[in-house]
Amino acid sequence: MNSETYLDFCFVRERSGDFAPEVDQILSDLFMGVRLNWYLDEKSHEGMDIVVAEVKGMSKWQSEEETIEFIEENAGESFWKYLQGYQMYVYPAKRGCGSCGTH
């Protein structure tokens, strides 16, 4: 069953402009075939480009640990080079609605 998935990433590099398109490509490559969408917020501060990526959607992962394992196995070098922080929440689907006692 699919899980509701919420991931937030913070990517940082020295200021050179147009960081959001690069982060968009990094996420497109990483999450190819996964039903996730993202919103990117790009800022510059004290000589740095910063992109906060809010990722959400449905995934096959049943836990944060499974999500981390997927990222560790599939993320490219640029992802790791720019990543400065993250948080994630994975809410596995529950079987049944709970109203009749079946699971």
C-alpha positions in Angstrom: 0.0 0.0 0.0 1.1 3.6 -0.6 2.0 6.0 2.1 1.6 9.7 2.4 5.1 11.1 2.1 6.4 14.6 3.1 10.0 15.5 2.6 11.8 18.8 3.2 15.3 19.4 1.9 17.6 22.4 2.3 20.2 22.7 -0.4 23.0 25.3 -0.3 25.9 26.4 -2.5 28.0 29.4 -3.2 26.1 32.1 -5.1 26.1 31.7 -8.8 22.4 32.1 -9.6 19.7 29.8 -11.1 20.0 27.2 -8.4 16.3 26.1 -8.4 16.5 24.6 -11.9 19.5 22.5 -10.9 17.7 21.3 -7.7 14.6 20.5 -9.8 16.7 18.3 -12.1 18.4 16.6 -9.1 14.9 15.8 -7.6 13.6 14.7 -11.0 16.4 12.2 -11.4 16.2 11.0 -7.8 12.4 10.5 -7.8 11.8 9.3 -11.3 8.9 6.9 -11.3 7.8 7.9 -7.7 4.5 9.8 -7.4 5.9 12.8 -5.7 5.6 16.5 -6.5 7.7 19.4 -5.1 7.8 23.1 -4.6 11.1 25.0 -4.6 11.8 28.2 -2.7 15.0 29.8 -3.8 16.8 32.6 -1.8 20.2 34.2 -1.7 21.8 35.1 1.6 25.4 36.2 2.5 26.9 35.0 -0.8 25.0 31.7 -0.8 22.2 30.3 -2.9 19.7 28.4 -0.9 16.8 26.2 -2.1 14.3 24.7 0.2 12.4 21.8 -1.5 9.0 20.8 -0.1 8.3 17.3 -1.5 5.0 15.5 -1.0 2.9 12.8 -2.5 2.3 9.0 -2.4 5.2 6.5 -2.2 5.8 2.8 -1.6 7.9 3.5 1.5 6.4 2.4 4.8 8.8 4.4 7.1 11.3 7.2 7.2 14.1 4.5 7.3 12.9 3.0 4.0 12.9 6.5 2.5 16.4 7.2 3.7 17.6 3.9 2.3 16.1 4.7 -1.1 17.8 8.2 -1.1 21.1 6.7 0.0 21.0 4.2 -2.9 19.7 6.5 -5.6 20.9 10.1 -5.0 23.6 11.5 -7.2 26.7 13.3 -6.2 25.2 16.8 -6.6 22.4 15.9 -4.1 24.9 15.1 -1.4 27.2 18.0 -2.3 24.4 20.6 -1.8 22.3 18.9 0.9 22.5 20.8 4.3 19.4 19.5 6.1 16.2 17.5 5.8 13.1 16.4 7.6 10.7 13.7 6.6 7.4 12.2 7.6 6.0 9.0 6.1 2.4 8.0 7.0 1.6 4.4 5.9 -1.9 3.7 4.8 -4.1 2.0 7.3 -6.3 -0.8 6.2 -10.0 -0.4 6.6 -11.8 2.6 7.9 -12.2 1.4 11.5 -16.0 1.8 11.5 -16.8 -1.9 11.3 -14.0 -3.6 13.2 -12.3 -5.1 10.1 -8.7 -4.5 9.2 
